[in-house]
């Protein structure tokens, strides 16, 4: 893991790559449970806070985008927007 950043700082890094800034609870969920089998790499700091890195965030987003399914004609507009968001 590269330079450690807090979950608040991580939200700002995510905001640069996603349509909107995720909440700290979403980031904690990605650390603890993951999404679609992919977890955000992070370490516990003394005091119980989580720290991740920009490198871990980039890897997490790349792995999520790799799992994105191609858009089909039967996909709704909302589903298509979500898939396009993951691939940007």
C-alpha positions in Angstrom: 0.0 0.0 0.0 1.3 3.5 -0.9 1.0 6.6 1.1 -1.8 6.1 3.6 -4.9 8.4 3.4 -7.9 8.5 5.6 -11.4 7.5 4.5 -12.3 11.2 4.2 -9.4 11.8 1.9 -10.3 8.7 0.0 -13.7 10.1 -0.6 -12.1 13.0 -2.4 -10.0 10.7 -4.5 -13.1 8.7 -5.5 -15.0 11.9 -6.3 -12.4 12.8 -8.9 -13.2 9.4 -10.7 -16.9 8.9 -10.0 -20.0 11.1 -10.7 -20.4 11.9 -7.1 -18.4 11.6 -3.8 -19.1 8.4 -1.9 -19.9 8.6 1.8 -17.4 7.4 4.4 -19.8 4.6 5.2 -19.7 3.4 1.6 -15.9 3.4 1.7 -15.9 1.5 5.0 -18.4 -1.0 3.4 -16.0 -1.5 0.4 -13.2 -2.1 2.8 -15.0 -4.6 5.1 -17.5 -6.4 2.7 -16.4 -5.3 -0.7 -18.7 -5.1 -3.8 -19.1 -8.0 -6.3 -16.3 -9.9 -4.5 -13.8 -7.0 -4.7 -12.6 -5.3 -1.5 -10.8 -2.0 -1.2 -7.3 -2.6 0.3 -6.9 -0.8 3.6 -5.1 -1.0 7.0 -6.3 -0.2 10.5 -4.5 2.7 12.1 -3.9 3.0 15.9 -7.2 4.3 17.2 -9.3 2.2 14.9 -9.5 4.4 11.8 -9.0 2.9 8.4 -6.3 4.1 6.0 -6.1 3.2 2.3 -4.1 4.7 -0.6 -4.6 6.2 -4.0 -3.0 3.1 -5.5 -5.5 0.8 -3.7 -8.4 3.0 -4.9 -7.2 2.9 -8.5 -6.9 -0.9 -8.3 -10.3 -1.2 -6.7 -11.9 0.9 -9.5 -10.1 -0.9 -12.2 -11.2 -4.3 -10.9 -14.8 -3.1 -10.6 -14.8 -1.8 -14.1 -13.4 -5.1 -15.4 -16.4 -6.8 -14.0 -18.9 -4.4 -15.7 -21.1 -6.2 -18.1 -21.6 -4.8 -21.6 -24.8 -2.8 -22.2 -27.5 -4.7 -24.1 -30.6 -3.4 -25.7 -32.7 -4.7 -22.8 -30.8 -2.6 -20.3 -32.6 0.3 -18.8 -31.2 3.8 -19.0 -30.4 3.8 -15.2 -28.5 0.5 -15.6 -26.6 1.8 -18.6 -25.6 4.9 -16.7 -24.3 2.9 -13.8 -22.2 0.7 -16.1 -20.8 3.7 -18.0 -19.9 5.3 -14.6 -17.8 2.3 -13.7 -16.0 2.3 -17.0 -14.9 6.0 -16.8 
